[in-house]
Amino acid sequence: MPEQERDLDYWSFVDVAISRTTRALPAVDARAMRLVLSLHRAANAIVYDLESTVHRPRGWSWPGFRVLFVVWLTAPVEAKRVAQLSGMSRAAVSALVNTLERAGLVSRRQASHDRRAVELSLTAEGERVFATAFVEHNSRERDWAGALDEQELTTLTALLEKLMASPVAAAANRRR
């Protein structure tokens, strides 16, 4: 491996990746490539940080936290709706609910309007531990947001919301 490639960090790797890719494939849109690589890296770093500092110490994964969050906000809620709101598959939600139920955090019951449907709620213990965890989670969110001033935070949030309102994002969400 050449010396310069051994010394790469993530951001210098992005520069090399864009440079080499656009040389090999001149039609590649370098700005779009940088946007997606940067968003991916930022999202992964934030998720890793939240998961390792807040959720894993409680025995939860990031997807488990997402299920708890949706149930906390919308209960009683059908499992299929949790899948939609969390951006996860029904199978993934089902497996996570099994784990969270065994941990005493989530309860399920048959929906009154459809015997095939299952409604989820947090148990009293689930409510207690989730509220405590969310305060810590939000503290880490504040730490991340603290890298930006008020105007930058507002602008970035608006731009991400605009990106996620695009037809491409809508189509991707329908495939879930």
Secondary structure, DSSP 8 states (H G I E B T S, - for coil): --HHHHT--HHHHHHHHHHHHHHH-TTS-HHHHHHHHHHHHHHHHHHHHHIIIIIGGGT--HHHHHHHHHHHHH-SEEHHHHHHHHT--HHHHHHHHHHHHHTTSEEEEEETTEEEEEEEEE-HHHHHHHHHHHHHHHHHHHHHHTTS-HHHHHHHHHHHHHHHTSHHHHHHHHT-
